[in-house]
Amino acid sequence: MARIEPVKEGEADEKTRALLEKIRTDWGRSWNVTGGIANNPAVLEGFIALNGAQANSGLSEAERELISIEMARANGCHYCVPAHRYVAAELGLDREMMDAAARGEDLAGDGPEAVLLRLVRRIAATGGKLDDGEFQAFQDQGIAPEKMIAVIGEIAVCAITNTFNRLAQTELDDFLTPYDYGPARETRS
């Protein structure tokens, strides 16, 4: 049972209802996570703004989902692992790659996704404190500083939802249950 129940669109004040409607329109449906965050409309508004800005950050949808799955896994978010597996499937993204990230596995080789995943893990592990050699190595592997900044922005988006879901014990939406598997279920406390 959720500790913080989602706000129902029909029971919300005008501003909150408009924010929830925007999510439903932009994301194709209502989600328990954003309904829960709607208990503080200012935070939901900020989340929507940051998430929307990230759509123009230079990261592809696949890169954003890879980062989101990694952060959900690393942060032990029982909700966001299946949520981002669902989104990746809806977008037709590489399921094997996304599932490998959801299991905490490294991606083989030095392809752009493998390099990006290594960068995300290093930024998360160090709080961004890469030494000069490591910073240069990521640039040499094709990740410009602008992309590193975009990664930080995506990590920030994930911090909001991952932290909220763990605090609130957000219940999975019915449409997410097929995407909930071992590692995601194990993050529940």
Order of alpha helices (4+ residues) and beta strands (2+ residues): alpha-alpha-alpha-alpha-alpha-alpha-alpha-alpha-alpha-alpha
